[in-house]
Amino acid sequence: MTLKQPKAVIAALAVIAVIVAATFAEAGGRLALGALVGVLAGFSLYHASFGFTAGWRRFIRERRGGGLRAQLWLVGATAVFAIPLIHYGGLIGVQTGGFVFPFGIAVIIGSFAFGLGMQLGGGCGSGTLFTVGGGSTRMVITLAFFILGGLLATHNWDFWQSLPALGAVTFAAPLGPIGAVLATVVALGLIGLLTVRAEKARHGNLLGGTAMGSLVTGPWSLAAGTVGLTLVGVLTLLVLGRPWGITSGLTLWGAQIANVVGVPVGEWDYWRYAMNRVEGSIFSDGVSVMNLGLIAGAALAACLAGKYAPKFNLSVRDVATAMIGGLLMGYGARIAFGCNIGALLSGIASGSLHGWGWFAFAFMGSIVGVRIRERIGMDPALSTPASARPLRTQS
């Protein structure tokens, strides 16, 4: 195997080593393992081009549902492991909790804003991080405003929490953990069947995906990406004792930066009793180190594939949509208890009602976002028959 960018590969490995070593020195072996799980996440996301944003967009525009179905497989497979671990893990010495949060007005507004923002920004929570790692300069802007949006939402946290909401509802309560798993898998399967019917009605067939390439240099099939990301979700539960999340770590980075430049975040309700985290190191928080690992893992994958090549010729539209999309995603994710990973994937895989509500309203927001993209020329009219284009889901 001949590497196209050997020096870049060495540099990426060195960055990963620094992240893991710094995390170990600051917080010990458990969080250092968490950073390595993040590396696996970034590696899997990049090689499989596993982006929620483009998968949704392609179904909305073309009724091609391969990417969306891969996401449903990921959620279902994660739930099969996560719900039993959350409820029975103590029997085998594994102490873990789920993401079960209230569902109400804040989640509806926040998830809709996130869905709209991810289409304008060009990536979801995980998609933003892995494309940054892969060398996208535009997504660096999206990430910066994602962080800012999350920080701004914490300033208004008490308002959003005062809005009407149901309590935290878990399907494991009425159905039991095994019943919750079965109900989740059946519901996801029904959605998948609907996408199959829609795709066949439009095109008469189902479009095949990218063939599996090298495990090291890629590309990966969506099935391989699903396996890798399911492993990430399960390992996060085992190593960190909670489901995989992304956006709380980004919001923490925003608060840490704001605190350094003199913004009194300690007076805000959201941070009042969490200033130890704000004043701590970026290597002492589990979500933070997983995010760092994810970016570095994606960078390593891009270098191994010989595709790490940042471009700086951004248009005004590129910059403006990245800024607006990032703000909408950051703000929306914070008031809706997470993004496509923390709310949709980990929420549903925890058996939580709010995860399903987030999915529904974020998808509605994406429909609006896709139409805006078409209006402003981000997505030109489809001139090539959809059946002739290979399936890739990178945001």
C-alpha positions as MATLAB code, in Angstrom:
seq = 'MTLKQPKAVIAALAVIAVIVAATFAEAGGRLALGALVGVLAGFSLYHASFGFTAGWRRFIRERRGGGLRAQLWLVGATAVFAIPLIHYGGLIGVQTGGFVFPFGIAVIIGSFAFGLGMQLGGGCGSGTLFTVGGGSTRMVITLAFFILGGLLATHNWDFWQSLPALGAVTFAAPLGPIGAVLATVVALGLIGLLTVRAEKARHGNLLGGTAMGSLVTGPWSLAAGTVGLTLVGVLTLLVLGRPWGITSGLTLWGAQIANVVGVPVGEWDYWRYAMNRVEGSIFSDGVSVMNLGLIAGAALAACLAGKYAPKFNLSVRDVATAMIGGLLMGYGARIAFGCNIGALLSGIASGSLHGWGWFAFAFMGSIVGVRIRERIGMDPALSTPASARPLRTQS';
ca = [
       0.000    0.000    0.000;
       1.507    3.306   -1.136;
       0.348    6.420    0.705;
      -0.276    9.551   -1.350;
       0.263   11.921    1.600;
       2.686   10.176    3.986;
       3.822   13.348    5.747;
       0.227   14.384    6.352;
      -0.550   10.915    7.757;
       2.363   11.216   10.180;
       1.188   14.678   11.219;
      -2.371   13.417   11.820;
      -1.083   10.503   13.902;
       1.043   12.934   15.913;
      -2.006   15.125   16.609;
      -3.959   12.068   17.776;
      -1.078   11.073   20.050;
      -0.983   14.574   21.566;
      -4.756   14.571   22.181;
      -4.660   11.154   23.849;
      -1.572   11.962   25.918;
      -2.908   15.334   27.052;
      -6.239   13.772   27.981;
      -4.528   11.003   29.926;
      -2.395   13.516   31.812;
      -5.368   15.748   32.570;
      -8.145   13.236   33.268;
      -6.796    9.695   33.237;
      -7.205    6.572   31.157;
     -10.992    6.514   30.867;
     -11.229    9.839   29.043;
      -8.123    8.993   26.998;
      -9.999    5.922   25.776;
     -12.929    8.240   25.040;
     -10.668   10.305   22.803;
      -9.731    7.150   20.878;
     -13.414    6.294   20.473;
     -13.778    9.765   18.970;
     -10.957    8.950   16.545;
     -12.879    5.845   15.446;
     -15.979    8.005   14.944;
     -14.163   10.484   12.712;
     -12.436    7.713   10.775;
     -15.736    5.915   10.150;
     -17.685    9.062    9.272;
     -15.108   10.239    6.743;
     -14.419    6.941    4.982;
     -18.133    6.112    4.697;
     -19.087    9.726    3.905;
     -21.788    9.161    6.510;
     -23.578   12.508    6.626;
     -27.140   12.968    7.858;
     -27.516   16.263    6.001;
     -26.988   15.046    2.446;
     -28.865   11.812    3.106;
     -31.949   13.788    4.100;
     -31.480   16.262    1.247;
     -31.213   13.552   -1.353;
     -34.418   11.918   -0.169;
     -36.260   15.254   -0.095;
     -35.104   16.270   -3.567;
     -34.826   12.966   -5.413;
     -36.560   10.342   -3.262;
     -33.303    8.417   -3.098;
     -33.329    6.923    0.396;
     -30.165    4.835    0.736;
     -28.441    7.330    2.994;
     -31.532    7.813    5.144;
     -31.993    4.054    5.501;
     -28.378    3.663    6.613;
     -29.117    6.168    9.376;
     -32.181    4.148   10.429;
     -30.040    1.010   10.574;
     -27.523    2.882   12.734;
     -30.188    4.075   15.187;
     -31.790    0.635   15.383;
     -28.526   -1.245   15.858;
     -27.428    1.188   18.551;
     -30.772    0.859   20.351;
     -30.459   -2.942   20.411;
     -27.323   -2.559   22.539;
     -27.977    0.741   24.316;
     -31.411    0.221   25.882;
     -30.467   -3.094   27.561;
     -27.145   -1.638   28.747;
     -28.882    1.399   30.218;
     -31.359   -0.731   32.160;
     -29.464   -3.965   32.860;
     -25.826   -2.893   32.669;
     -25.529   -2.785   36.443;
     -25.962   -6.555   36.518;
     -22.626   -6.928   34.728;
     -20.899   -4.010   36.432;
     -21.602   -1.419   33.709;
     -23.088    1.774   35.117;
     -24.548    3.942   32.391;
     -27.441    6.305   31.793;
     -29.475    7.375   28.787;
     -30.445   10.644   27.151;
     -34.099   11.027   28.134;
     -35.240   14.655   28.141;
     -38.542   16.567   28.106;
     -40.295   17.105   24.805;
     -41.976   20.459   24.336;
     -41.967   23.822   22.589;
     -38.220   24.329   22.974;
     -37.411   20.982   21.350;
     -39.872   21.644   18.509;
     -38.394   25.073   17.735;
     -34.802   24.017   18.319;
     -34.925   20.865   16.207;
     -36.687   22.689   13.351;
     -33.991   25.394   13.460;
     -31.300   22.721   13.475;
     -32.776   20.939   10.466;
     -32.962   24.218    8.548;
     -29.467   25.206    9.627;
     -27.817   21.943    8.709;
     -28.978   22.301    5.109;
     -27.657   25.850    4.868;
     -24.483   25.124    6.815;
     -23.753   21.953    4.853;
     -23.415   19.530    7.748;
     -25.022   18.288   10.949;
     -23.245   17.978   14.306;
     -21.109   14.999   13.359;
     -20.941   16.112    9.717;
     -19.532   19.508   10.636;
     -16.758   17.979   12.725;
     -15.702   15.269   10.290;
     -15.667   17.633    7.302;
     -13.575   20.103    9.305;
     -11.180   17.249   10.001;
     -11.288   16.332    6.329;
     -10.006   19.781    5.371;
     -13.131   21.801    4.540;
     -12.429   25.485    5.138;
     -16.085   26.418    4.717;
     -17.050   24.040    7.508;
     -14.549   25.730    9.816;
     -16.786   28.808    9.515;
     -19.877   26.675   10.143;
     -18.224   25.201   13.240;
     -17.235   28.617   14.613;
     -20.798   29.901   14.343;
     -22.165   26.584   15.613;
     -20.156   27.188   18.784;
     -21.365   30.789   18.974;
     -24.995   29.750   18.505;
     -24.781   27.244   21.327;
     -23.238   29.839   23.624;
     -25.993   32.357   22.844;
     -28.637   29.737   23.639;
     -27.179   29.229   27.116;
     -27.653   32.940   27.774;
     -31.409   32.500   27.191;
     -31.608   29.064   28.814;
     -34.060   29.989   31.566;
     -36.556   31.322   28.992;
     -36.550   28.148   26.915;
     -36.842   25.980   29.995;
     -39.921   27.950   31.092;
     -41.908   26.959   27.979;
     -44.529   24.174   28.120;
     -43.178   20.639   27.801;
     -44.023   17.061   28.630;
     -41.857   15.433   31.225;
     -38.994   13.158   30.251;
     -40.736   10.128   28.721;
     -39.045    6.783   28.127;
     -40.795    3.959   26.290;
     -39.040    1.524   28.599;
     -41.413    2.572   31.390;
     -44.648    1.178   29.888;
     -43.070   -1.428   27.592;
     -40.035   -2.578   29.546;
     -36.514   -2.409   28.077;
     -36.985   -5.335   25.675;
     -40.378   -4.028   24.585;
     -38.830   -0.613   24.001;
     -36.145   -2.184   21.805;
     -38.728   -4.064   19.757;
     -40.973   -1.006   19.376;
     -38.009    1.127   18.306;
     -36.814   -1.386   15.716;
     -40.326   -1.861   14.319;
     -40.919    1.900   14.049;
     -37.581    2.453   12.321;
     -38.298   -0.471   10.006;
     -41.650    1.010    9.006;
     -40.000    4.334    8.178;
     -37.423    2.457    6.129;
     -40.157    0.644    4.204;
     -41.838    3.963    3.454;
     -38.590    5.277    1.974;
     -38.295    2.134   -0.151;
     -41.841    2.593   -1.473;
     -41.186    6.267   -2.196;
     -37.942    5.521   -4.032;
     -39.451    2.745   -6.129;
     -42.500    4.865   -6.934;
     -40.246    7.633   -8.251;
     -37.550    5.572   -9.961;
     -38.730    1.973  -10.215;
     -35.613    0.696   -8.452;
     -33.331    1.164   -5.461;
     -29.966    2.798   -6.103;
     -26.944    0.818   -4.961;
     -24.301    2.321   -2.720;
     -20.547    2.703   -2.963;
     -18.622   -0.582   -2.940;
     -16.358   -1.285    0.003;
     -12.774   -0.283   -0.637;
      -9.722   -0.532    1.590;
     -10.360   -0.573    5.332;
      -7.417    1.802    5.774;
      -7.592    4.170    2.808;
     -11.311    3.870    1.993;
     -13.832    4.404    0.693;
     -16.147    2.426    2.951;
     -19.621    1.261    2.147;
     -22.500    2.727    4.133;
     -22.917   -0.687    5.773;
     -19.329   -0.562    7.038;
     -19.874    2.966    8.278;
     -23.004    1.817   10.107;
     -21.036   -0.935   11.849;
     -18.226    1.440   12.803;
     -20.588    4.085   14.186;
     -22.667    1.516   16.074;
     -19.427    0.423   17.712;
     -18.735    4.065   18.585;
     -22.123    4.378   20.281;
     -21.682    1.193   22.308;
     -18.085    1.998   23.300;
     -19.129    5.472   24.432;
     -21.665    3.910   26.790;
     -19.098    1.441   28.130;
     -16.198    3.889   28.451;
     -17.894    7.144   29.461;
     -21.089    5.772   30.996;
     -23.425    7.802   28.800;
     -24.555    7.920   25.165;
     -22.620    9.626   22.391;
     -23.145   13.383   22.210;
     -21.436   16.254   20.426;
     -22.981   19.674   20.919;
     -22.582   20.084   24.674;
     -18.835   19.892   24.083;
     -19.006   22.579   21.409;
     -21.064   24.824   23.701;
     -18.498   24.265   26.438;
     -15.739   25.436   24.082;
     -17.762   28.589   23.449;
     -18.173   29.258   27.169;
     -14.469   28.658   27.787;
     -13.505   31.143   25.076;
     -16.066   33.678   26.314;
     -14.833   33.317   29.879;
     -11.229   33.938   28.828;
     -12.137   37.182   27.030;
     -14.140   38.451   30.008;
     -17.769   37.539   29.248;
     -19.437   36.857   32.659;
     -20.866   33.451   31.738;
     -20.783   32.483   35.403;
     -23.765   34.789   35.920;
     -25.865   32.870   33.394;
     -28.188   30.209   34.806;
     -26.860   27.536   32.465;
     -23.275   27.891   33.691;
     -23.816   29.095   37.250;
     -23.107   25.699   38.760;
     -20.827   24.431   36.018;
     -17.972   26.923   36.165;
     -15.576   24.163   37.134;
     -16.072   22.804   33.611;
     -15.760   26.246   32.018;
     -12.553   26.977   33.900;
     -11.179   23.487   33.339;
      -9.159   22.105   30.448;
     -10.614   21.053   27.106;
      -8.992   17.705   27.880;
     -10.964   17.154   31.089;
     -14.449   16.808   29.563;
     -15.570   13.572   27.915;
     -17.612   15.149   25.112;
     -14.864   17.645   24.381;
     -12.132   15.025   23.994;
     -14.361   12.831   21.834;
     -14.972   15.821   19.552;
     -11.250   16.501   19.327;
     -10.646   12.839   18.566;
     -13.383   12.879   15.911;
     -11.808   15.807   14.069;
      -8.368   14.204   14.240;
      -9.703   10.799   13.167;
     -11.356   12.326   10.115;
      -8.129   14.155    9.286;
      -6.232   10.875    9.482;
      -8.758    9.199    7.191;
      -8.539   12.059    4.684;
      -4.742   11.897    4.661;
      -4.738    8.113    4.244;
      -7.144    8.542    1.324;
      -4.857   11.188   -0.173;
      -7.660   13.738   -0.149;
      -6.598   16.252    2.483;
      -6.521   19.481    0.456;
      -8.116   22.567    2.050;
      -9.517   25.108   -0.419;
      -9.828   28.809    0.266;
     -11.800   30.079   -2.734;
     -15.070   30.669   -0.874;
     -17.837   32.831   -2.294;
     -19.864   35.356   -0.319;
     -22.770   32.899   -0.432;
     -20.552   30.126    0.927;
     -19.515   32.260    3.884;
     -22.980   33.692    4.572;
     -24.772   30.346    4.514;
     -22.060   28.778    6.676;
     -22.500   31.531    9.265;
     -26.319   31.410    9.278;
     -26.424   27.618    9.230;
     -23.913   27.342   12.033;
     -25.811   29.788   14.235;
     -29.113   27.995   13.664;
     -27.594   24.594   14.420;
     -25.754   25.700   17.536;
     -28.704   27.570   19.018;
     -31.230   24.925   17.983;
     -29.201   22.005   19.275;
     -28.753   23.551   22.691;
     -32.414   24.319   23.337;
     -33.468   20.939   21.834;
     -31.054   18.861   23.969;
     -28.736   17.888   21.155;
     -28.118   17.370   17.457;
     -28.480   14.442   15.079;
     -26.175   12.452   17.375;
     -27.121   13.483   20.910;
     -30.867   13.939   20.293;
     -31.791   11.759   17.300;
     -29.357    8.827   17.514;
     -28.732    8.713   21.252;
     -32.206    9.945   22.217;
     -34.060    7.298   20.226;
     -31.482    4.664   21.194;
     -32.172    5.536   24.857;
     -35.888    4.923   24.327;
     -36.786    8.610   24.703;
     -39.831   10.325   23.221;
     -37.881   13.526   22.685;
     -35.578   11.779   20.198;
     -38.522   10.901   17.946;
     -39.940   14.413   18.224;
     -36.546   15.861   17.383;
     -36.337   13.621   14.291;
     -39.750   14.721   13.007;
     -39.306   18.465   13.423;
     -35.683   18.520   12.289;
     -36.749   16.763    9.101;
     -39.430   19.416    8.567;
     -36.787   22.091    9.038;
     -34.593   20.331    6.488;
     -37.400   20.405    3.928;
     -37.513   24.189    4.291;
     -33.715   24.352    4.186;
     -33.552   22.315    0.995;
     -36.069   24.604   -0.707;
     -34.055   27.663    0.348;
     -30.894   26.047   -1.066;
     -32.680   25.600   -4.389;
     -33.912   29.196   -4.386;
     -30.461   30.675   -3.800;
     -28.655   28.385   -6.220;
     -26.815   26.119   -3.792;
     -28.493   23.131   -5.450;
     -28.984   23.515   -9.204;
     -31.769   21.765  -11.051;
     -31.277   18.024  -11.389;
     -30.105   17.519  -14.949;
     -28.539   14.068  -14.572;
     -30.990   11.209  -13.981;
     -30.863   10.269  -10.302;
     -30.433    6.602  -11.188;
     -27.132    7.404  -12.879;
     -25.455    8.981   -9.895;
     -23.688    6.848   -7.251;
     -24.923    7.053   -3.682;
     -22.708    9.127   -1.386;
     -23.978   10.877    1.713;
     -21.217   13.284    2.663;
     -22.779   16.577    3.769;
];
